[in-house]
Amino acid sequence: WDIDECRQPTQNDCDDRHGFCTNTEGSYTCGCHPGYQLQSDGKTCADIDECLDNNGGCDRECINMDGFYECACGTAYYLHSDGKTCLELDECDTGSKCEQICDDRVGYYECRCHPLFNLSPNGRYCYGNKCHPQPIGACAVNTTGAENCFCDQGYRLQPDNSCVDIDECAEGTHKCDVNAKECRNTPGSYDCICKVGYSLSTAHGRRQCYNIHECAVNNGNCSQMCVDTEGSFYCRCLAGYYLASDGKTCININECVRNGENGQGGCKVGCRNLLGSYVCICGDGYVLANDSVSCQDKDECLESPCDHNCINSIGSYTCSCDNGYALDKDGHTCINTGKHSLLQIKLAK
């Protein structure tokens, strides 16, 4: 009958960390988990560097990691929700320091002032003949007495020259990405609240939510393997272990209890549980057969345990001595009795 080499890690050479074993008739084959590739030895799994193939499909930067990869955009761009495309960042919308008007450029921004105001040497603030300034805006008057008023970013000028907050969330003008679960309006601005498993970037005006690599910190508290996924992660166990109800701890499987119709791990006689595996065992005088589950008689005589003669029997053996010798009480040693046969004496003469 076929031996299932995949049942016990000790009976196959497959990579049990990044791969798996598939039993076949009379043999077995090894495979690899996504993100890994089977090597020429047919057993080892190695990380696939997806960045070598068309830059991983990334617009700009491709960062290879163990078992997966990520796209990145660098300065002045941010990653689209497709995880590959880079979009130009609007620096004016993501925290510019302009006091009045901001003009977005590729990779930078420039500040301008409203009419009747002049840009200060620092290129950020505006100065002029201001009249009745308000906390969220200012006005300037020209020589004819005409006023020109403006509001700070995030506010809208009203007919009475007052400023009211713009609710970007309600108007749909916010820049929160698809990994944000909520847009929350604030005076003069808004906050993006990320989904579980995502973290708000400190760059790009805190508008982009990025996947948290939980496995990078203390292995995600997994006792064995941690597998990162988009927005989450999960723990995985090596062959011969199962994941406990806490989703993190790997517990040794007692195959001797779990496997086989009558327990004993499918062993015909006895079973010994090991960490991550198990072995079938036999009683004294028997050895494990080639199928690794059955027991067959051990021919102890092949090991020459007797001084003279060895007679094998099922599950045991006996020793005997040549003529003129007696078997010692240890059952193995032959002691000379001095009583040889007449034929032996004549031959000796």
Protein Blocks (a to p, Z undefined) as FASTA:
>chain_A
ZZdfklpmklpccdfklgccdddehiacddddehiacdfkomaccdddfklngnnopakb
ccddehiacddebehiacdfkomaccdddfklnopabfkbccddehiacddddehiacdf
komaccdddehiafkbccdddfkopacddddehiacdfkopacdddfklnopacbdfkbc
bdcddehiacddddehiacdfbhhiaaccdddfklngnlopakbccddehiacddddehi
acdfkomaccdddfklmgojkgnnopakbccddehiacddddehiacdfkomaccdddfk
lnopafkbccddehiacddddehiacdfkomaccdehiacfklmmmmZZ
